[in-house]
């Protein structure tokens, strides 16, 4: 007898993901960002296949999966960073409050000030601490005068818990900052743009456990004021930070749901296999 999924369709063979329809809740009642039938190819290789997923306003969404699942490709598609790789071909839509970000004529630089990516290994510019945070508002013309620029820098450093540490060193370089402080500085640099969505590529990479726990708390807290989307391999970290989790496998969205629901009662057998460590 052919095994059936909960949707009443034939279950794929073990390890197969073709024609998998995402289980759970890929839609959202109040989306700020959506991708619709998003696919990305590198030559004949499919990196993402037909991803349709909505990201909620003022909440954190984790994109999880094993290495090669397509997490980073999806994340960098959300603000068109993949456009910087000419070998990649993509199709589908990405919408920010209903605006198609892939439409002709979209100002891509302005887009990347609204949907800002913090890379896995954040690196300060060879500038002062103040000028690092002020860099984005300056080049995007977001601070009409010095007072507004100083407000953005102060508020951004304060939001990441760094202002009190560096308030007397704003004109100094970044060489003396600890790794955790570097992470906080680069998050502040992104926040100074006052984005709609903040994207994190593996936000705690390279940090010791204590520092990682504090950055997890910071990322979780930021989701109260703007939308956060982040990639991570660890389901445990995803559960600590995110309100919703989207699980990718081999370039396809397998399941998305509230974090507690997905971690304790996964609807798809591939999700269950990943949660229980049988897929790594």
Buried (B, 14 or more C-beta within 10 A) or exposed (E): EEEEBEEEEEBBEEEEBEEBBBBBBBEBEEBBBBBBEBBBBEEEEBBBBBBBBBBBBBBBBBBBBBEEBBBBBBBBBBBBBBEEEEEBEBEBBBBBEEEEBBEEEBEEEEBBBBBBBBBEEBEBBEEBBBBBBBBBBEEBEBBEEEEEBBBBBBBBBBBBBBBEBBEEBBEEBBEEBEEBBBBBBBBBBBBBBBBBBBBBBBBBBBBEEEBBBBBBEBBBBBBEEBBBBBBBBEBEBBBBBBBBBBBBBBBBBBBBBBBEBBBEEBBBBBBBBBBEEEBE
